[in-house]
Amino acid sequence: MNLFVIIAATLVAGIGSVWIAALLLRVGVRSGGGVDPQHLLSLAAGALLSTAFMHLLPEAFESRIEPGLLFGVLLCGLVVFFLLDKAELWHHGHEHHHGEEAHHGHAHGHAHSHGHDHPRKAGGWAVLTGDSVHCFGDGILIASAFIADLRLGLVAALAVLAHEVPHHIGDLVVLRQSSPDARAALVKVSLAGTMTALGGLAGWWLVDQLHGWLPYFLVLASSSFVYVALADLIPQLQKRLSARETAWQIAWLAAGLLLVMGVSRLAHSEHGHAHERAEPAHEEHGHSP
């Protein structure tokens, strides 16, 4: 049952985020006729930070592992993601050297988006390759959270969904500039999104084999969420805005925090009710002659 839930959640997070991104583009997210992409980035940042600090890290620190060791893993994870970011920038340096300034206006939710403002066929495939690797990693993180706790898995899947929407908006824009066929772009990015489910399957097998390492997986998941929020999303929000726009930005950030907390509380409540219903049956069975 656990594996079925993991696959379902990773498919929703991986492919569902692509379809939501396509829908937002269709109603005018980039033209000002719909949701402001800055609001999506704020929502995603709030969801990621809330998931990391309110759920994943507390769950990891409930283990008997020395806190200093877990903080060391968190620090190493942040450094590793920074180095991976650097490697990605170096790899695509020749593609974006002349158009880096234009890129910063794009709504994009992750570091794999850097350097795609001069679309080419090769550049499009680079976007899809980077996106597939990123989605595979997301799947492993979601599986780790589900194995720790059903509620934690739902929260992690929601956070991934929230931050992948602005990410996929950027991917679809790049691919549509490379090719006029919008449907082909949607299919390609959706196929990359299926890698989330493959990552979930791999994560389920890996954590099942190394269950004692689960707290470390949770801390690494936290470092990924914190890095994406603080290094990729929030810097895109640090712009000189009017008081009204700033208030909206803060409101959407708070909405991301509250959304994760609400889903967590709801899942916890349902889990508690199920446990209470099972308890009387267990007691009756125990007192039966």
VEXDREN-2710 file (C-alpha; in Angstrom, 1 decimal):
% VEXDREN-2710
k/r/px/py/pz
1/MET/0.0/0.0/0.0
2/ASN/2.8/2.4/0.8
3/LEU/4.4/1.9/-2.6
4/PHE/1.0/2.6/-4.3
5/VAL/0.6/5.8/-2.4
6/ILE/4.2/6.9/-3.2
7/ILE/3.7/6.3/-6.9
8/ALA/0.3/8.1/-6.9
9/ALA/1.8/11.1/-5.0
10/THR/4.9/11.4/-7.2
11/LEU/2.8/11.2/-10.4
12/VAL/0.5/14.0/-9.1
13/ALA/3.5/16.1/-8.1
14/GLY/5.5/15.4/-11.2
15/ILE/2.9/15.5/-14.0
16/GLY/0.2/17.5/-12.2
17/SER/2.6/20.4/-11.7
18/VAL/3.2/20.4/-15.5
19/TRP/-0.5/20.5/-16.3
20/ILE/-1.1/23.3/-13.8
21/ALA/1.8/25.2/-15.3
22/ALA/0.3/24.8/-18.8
23/LEU/-3.1/25.9/-17.6
24/LEU/-1.7/29.0/-16.0
25/LEU/0.2/29.8/-19.2
26/ARG/-3.1/29.4/-21.1
27/VAL/-5.0/31.8/-18.9
28/GLY/-2.2/34.4/-19.2
29/VAL/0.1/33.9/-16.2
30/ARG/3.0/35.6/-18.1
31/SER/1.0/38.3/-19.8
32/GLY/-0.5/39.8/-16.7
33/GLY/-4.0/38.4/-17.5
34/GLY/-3.8/35.8/-14.8
35/VAL/-1.9/34.9/-11.7
36/ASP/1.4/36.9/-11.2
37/PRO/4.4/34.5/-11.5
38/GLN/5.9/36.3/-8.5
39/HIS/3.0/35.1/-6.4
40/LEU/3.6/31.5/-7.5
41/LEU/7.3/31.9/-6.5
42/SER/6.2/33.3/-3.1
43/LEU/3.7/30.4/-2.6
44/ALA/6.4/27.8/-3.5
45/ALA/9.0/29.4/-1.2
46/GLY/6.6/29.4/1.8
47/ALA/5.6/25.8/1.1
48/LEU/9.2/24.6/0.9
49/LEU/10.4/26.4/4.0
50/SER/7.4/25.2/6.0
51/THR/7.9/21.6/4.9
52/ALA/11.6/21.7/5.8
53/PHE/11.5/23.4/9.1
54/MET/8.1/22.4/10.5
55/HIS/8.0/18.8/9.3
56/LEU/11.1/17.1/7.8
57/LEU/13.7/18.3/10.3
58/PRO/11.6/17.7/13.4
59/GLU/10.9/14.2/12.2
60/ALA/14.6/13.5/11.6
61/PHE/15.6/15.0/15.0
62/GLU/13.1/12.6/16.8
63/SER/15.6/9.8/16.1
64/ARG/18.4/9.1/18.6
65/ILE/21.1/10.4/16.3
66/GLU/23.4/13.1/17.7
67/PRO/21.9/16.5/16.7
68/GLY/25.3/17.9/15.7
69/LEU/25.7/15.1/13.2
70/LEU/22.3/15.8/11.6
71/PHE/23.2/19.5/11.4
72/GLY/26.4/18.5/9.7
73/VAL/24.5/16.5/7.1
74/LEU/22.2/19.6/6.6
75/LEU/25.2/21.8/6.0
76/CYS/26.9/19.3/3.7
77/GLY/23.6/19.0/1.7
78/LEU/23.4/22.8/1.2
79/VAL/27.0/22.9/0.0
80/VAL/26.5/19.9/-2.4
81/PHE/23.4/21.6/-3.9
82/PHE/25.4/24.8/-4.3
83/LEU/28.2/22.9/-6.1
84/LEU/25.7/21.1/-8.3
85/ASP/24.2/24.6/-9.1
86/LYS/27.7/25.8/-10.0
87/ALA/28.4/22.8/-12.2
88/GLU/25.1/23.4/-14.1
89/LEU/26.0/27.1/-14.7
90/TRP/29.5/26.2/-16.0
91/HIS/28.0/23.5/-18.3
92/HIS/25.5/25.9/-19.8
93/GLY/27.8/29.0/-19.7
94/HIS/28.2/29.2/-23.4
95/GLU/24.5/29.2/-23.9
96/HIS/23.6/32.2/-21.7
97/HIS/26.8/34.3/-21.6
98/HIS/25.2/37.0/-23.8
99/GLY/21.7/36.9/-22.5
100/GLU/22.0/36.5/-18.7
101/GLU/20.3/39.8/-17.9
102/ALA/17.3/39.0/-20.0
103/HIS/16.8/35.7/-18.2
104/HIS/16.1/37.2/-14.8
105/GLY/12.7/38.3/-15.9
106/HIS/11.6/34.7/-16.5
107/ALA/9.4/33.0/-13.9
108/HIS/11.4/29.9/-13.0
109/GLY/11.5/27.8/-9.9
110/HIS/14.8/26.1/-9.8
111/ALA/18.5/26.5/-10.7
112/HIS/18.2/24.2/-13.7
113/SER/16.4/27.1/-15.4
114/HIS/19.6/29.2/-15.6
115/GLY/20.9/30.0/-19.1
116/HIS/18.0/29.2/-21.3
117/ASP/17.1/32.6/-22.7
118/HIS/18.6/31.8/-26.2
119/PRO/16.6/28.7/-27.1
120/ARG/18.1/26.1/-29.4
121/LYS/17.2/22.5/-30.1
122/ALA/20.2/21.4/-28.0
123/GLY/19.2/23.9/-25.3
124/GLY/15.7/22.5/-25.2
125/TRP/17.1/19.0/-24.7
126/ALA/19.4/20.4/-22.0
127/VAL/16.3/21.8/-20.2
128/LEU/14.5/18.4/-20.4
129/THR/17.6/16.5/-19.2
130/GLY/18.2/18.7/-16.3
131/ASP/14.4/18.7/-15.5
132/SER/14.4/14.8/-15.6
133/VAL/17.3/14.5/-13.1
134/HIS/15.7/17.1/-10.8
135/CYS/12.3/15.3/-10.9
136/PHE/14.0/12.0/-10.2
137/GLY/15.6/13.5/-7.1
138/ASP/12.2/15.0/-6.0
139/GLY/10.7/11.5/-6.2
140/ILE/13.4/10.1/-3.9
141/LEU/12.7/12.9/-1.4
142/ILE/8.9/12.3/-1.5
143/ALA/9.4/8.5/-1.0
144/SER/11.7/9.1/2.0
145/ALA/9.0/11.4/3.6
146/PHE/6.2/8.8/3.0
147/ILE/8.3/6.0/4.5
148/ALA/8.8/8.1/7.7
149/ASP/5.1/9.1/8.0
150/LEU/2.1/9.3/5.7
151/ARG/1.3/12.9/6.8
152/LEU/5.0/13.9/6.1
153/GLY/4.8/12.3/2.6
154/LEU/1.7/14.3/1.7
155/VAL/3.3/17.5/2.9
156/ALA/6.5/16.9/1.0
157/ALA/4.5/16.0/-2.2
158/LEU/2.5/19.2/-1.8
159/ALA/5.7/21.3/-1.4
160/VAL/7.3/19.7/-4.5
161/LEU/4.1/20.4/-6.5
162/ALA/4.1/24.0/-5.4
163/HIS/7.7/24.7/-6.4
164/GLU/7.5/22.7/-9.6
165/VAL/4.7/24.8/-11.1
166/PRO/6.8/28.0/-11.6
167/HIS/9.7/25.8/-12.7
168/HIS/7.6/24.1/-15.4
169/ILE/6.2/27.4/-16.5
170/GLY/9.8/28.4/-17.4
171/ASP/10.4/25.0/-19.1
172/LEU/7.3/25.3/-21.3
173/VAL/8.2/28.9/-22.3
174/VAL/11.7/27.8/-23.4
175/LEU/10.4/24.8/-25.4
176/ARG/7.6/26.8/-27.0
177/GLN/10.2/29.3/-28.2
178/SER/12.3/26.4/-29.6
179/SER/9.3/24.9/-31.3
180/PRO/5.9/26.4/-32.2
181/ASP/4.1/23.2/-31.3
182/ALA/2.7/23.9/-27.7
183/ARG/1.3/20.3/-27.4
184/ALA/4.7/18.7/-28.2
185/ALA/6.3/20.9/-25.5
186/LEU/3.6/19.8/-23.0
187/VAL/4.2/16.2/-23.8
188/LYS/8.0/16.5/-23.4
189/VAL/7.8/18.2/-20.1
190/SER/5.2/15.8/-18.9
191/LEU/7.5/12.9/-19.8
192/ALA/10.2/14.6/-17.7
193/GLY/7.7/14.8/-14.9
194/THR/7.2/11.0/-14.9
195/MET/10.8/10.7/-13.7
196/THR/9.4/11.8/-10.3
197/ALA/7.5/8.5/-10.1
198/LEU/10.7/6.6/-11.1
199/GLY/12.5/8.5/-8.3
200/GLY/9.8/7.5/-5.9
201/LEU/10.2/3.9/-6.8
202/ALA/14.0/4.1/-6.4
203/GLY/13.6/5.9/-3.1
204/TRP/11.1/3.4/-1.8
205/TRP/13.6/0.5/-2.6
206/LEU/16.6/2.5/-1.3
207/VAL/15.1/3.6/2.0
208/ASP/13.6/0.1/2.6
209/GLN/17.1/-1.4/2.2
210/LEU/18.7/1.3/4.4
211/HIS/15.9/2.1/6.9
212/GLY/18.4/3.1/9.6
213/TRP/19.5/5.9/7.3
214/LEU/16.0/7.4/7.1
215/PRO/16.8/10.5/9.3
216/TYR/19.7/11.3/7.1
217/PHE/17.5/11.1/4.0
218/LEU/15.0/13.4/5.7
219/VAL/17.7/16.0/6.5
220/LEU/19.0/15.9/2.9
221/ALA/15.4/16.4/1.7
222/SER/15.3/19.5/4.0
223/SER/18.6/20.8/2.7
224/SER/17.2/20.5/-0.9
225/PHE/14.0/22.4/0.0
226/VAL/15.8/25.1/2.0
227/TYR/18.4/25.6/-0.8
228/VAL/15.8/25.9/-3.5
229/ALA/13.7/28.4/-1.4
230/LEU/16.6/30.6/-0.3
231/ALA/19.0/30.4/-3.3
232/ASP/16.6/30.2/-6.2
233/LEU/13.1/31.5/-5.3
234/ILE/13.5/34.2/-2.7
235/PRO/16.3/36.1/-4.7
236/GLN/13.8/36.4/-7.6
237/LEU/11.4/38.1/-5.1
238/GLN/14.0/40.6/-3.8
239/LYS/13.0/43.5/-6.1
240/ARG/12.0/47.1/-5.4
241/LEU/8.2/46.9/-5.3
242/SER/5.3/49.1/-4.3
243/ALA/3.8/48.7/-0.8
244/ARG/0.8/46.9/-2.4
245/GLU/2.9/44.5/-4.4
246/THR/5.1/43.8/-1.4
247/ALA/2.0/43.0/0.7
248/TRP/0.8/40.6/-1.9
249/GLN/4.2/38.9/-2.0
250/ILE/4.1/38.4/1.8
251/ALA/0.5/37.2/1.7
252/TRP/1.4/34.5/-0.9
253/LEU/4.4/33.5/1.1
254/ALA/2.2/33.1/4.2
255/ALA/-0.3/31.2/2.1
256/GLY/2.4/28.7/1.2
257/LEU/3.3/28.3/4.9
258/LEU/-0.4/27.9/5.9
259/LEU/-1.2/25.6/3.1
260/VAL/1.4/23.1/4.2
261/MET/0.4/23.4/7.9
262/GLY/-3.3/22.9/6.9
263/VAL/-2.6/19.8/4.9
264/SER/-0.4/18.4/7.7
265/ARG/-3.1/19.1/10.3
266/LEU/-5.8/17.6/8.2
267/ALA/-3.8/14.4/7.4
268/HIS/-2.8/14.1/11.1
269/SER/-6.5/14.5/12.1
270/GLU/-7.6/11.7/9.7
271/HIS/-4.8/9.5/10.9
272/GLY/-5.8/10.1/14.5
273/HIS/-9.5/9.3/13.9
274/ALA/-8.5/6.0/12.1
275/HIS/-6.3/5.1/15.0
276/GLU/-9.1/5.8/17.5
277/ARG/-11.6/3.7/15.5
278/ALA/-9.1/0.8/15.5
279/GLU/-8.3/1.1/19.3
280/PRO/-11.8/0.0/20.7
281/ALA/-11.9/-2.9/18.3
282/HIS/-8.5/-4.0/19.6
283/GLU/-9.7/-3.6/23.3
284/GLU/-12.8/-5.7/22.7
285/HIS/-10.8/-8.4/21.1
286/GLY/-8.4/-8.3/24.1
287/HIS/-11.3/-8.8/26.6
288/SER/-13.1/-11.4/24.7
289/PRO/-13.1/-14.9/26.4
END
